[in-house]
Amino acid sequence: MGMDTRTDTLPQVMDPVIVELLKTKFNDECNISSFVPAFRSRLNELIRLVSFSDTGPMMVRELKFVINEIPEFKIRIYDPAPDVIKPVLVYFHGGNWIAGDLQTCDHICRNLAAGSGYAVISVDYALAPEFSFPVPLYQGREVIVWIRKQGRYFGIDQHKIVVGGDNAGGNIAAGLVHLLNQADNIKLFGQLLICPALQCRFDTSSYLKYGKGYLLSRETMQESWGRYLQKTISDAFGEFAAPLLAESVAHVPQTLIYTAGYDPLRDEAEEYADRLQRQGIPVTFQRFGGVTHYFWLMDCILKTAQQAHKDAIDFLIMINK
């Protein structure tokens, strides 16, 4: 399947909905001295205003993981067909590693589960600065190991595991692919990366063009990386924190990557898509030209987000055929 769909789905002219959103408080810089609480509050408010799901009844349940040596955490399982064995998407929400929870991506998970027929597991991973790298990756690893051991009891095909996420969640998902390969010799079924952060550098063309005034700033990303890595800044050069720097990508599964035209993270994600394709990894890629970071979450107000969800569902269905 290795399609190259590298064309904007919209003209590069900014979507009018985004133009108006940039005039609101959501485009203001957070005060760094109160960065974490301010950022968390603002993301929660944005999600309430721009997200929507109308998928009808669905079995949803939560489990708590209590594991030695890592913080306890919860997962939420969305199951559109409890009596059928089905693939699973393990999803990590965005929020720059410092914000977000199970509600942040609730509408995303419901939409993807209802549309694709997959079970979707949302991971409520530990946030920075209270917890730092690599805690979220090891929590994700525990979820994958649990699926492989017990997934069938929950209607999950243990051999068809897809990981995915947006923003920091995309970073965690992509890093987890490399961790599972090295630590457990596990190769996954697929990955879905939405506007992911893939390296701890801030000098790409998209950072220079869109690093201020487009909802997600260069300064915010620098602060976020610092909170996530804390005293392990050397890990910024390893593939678990910076998947773009992986020595080998031969173990990376079939992949969907979305970028946004006005996103400072755009170029690093597109470089990763290029690298995967050059190494023969099947990649489905789309740049949504008229939007900014966070567009994926805005299905209540943005037709582009609705289309992106449909395309992601098509990808999940296609790789399962």
Helices and strands as residue ranges (DSSP letters): H 16-21, G 25-27, G 32-34, H 35-50, E 59-65, E 73-79, E 86-92, H 106-116, E 119-124, H 135-150, G 151-154, E 156-166, H 168-184, E 190-194, H 205-210, H 218-229, G 233-237, G 243-245, E 255-262, H 266-278, E 283-292, G 295-297, H 303-319
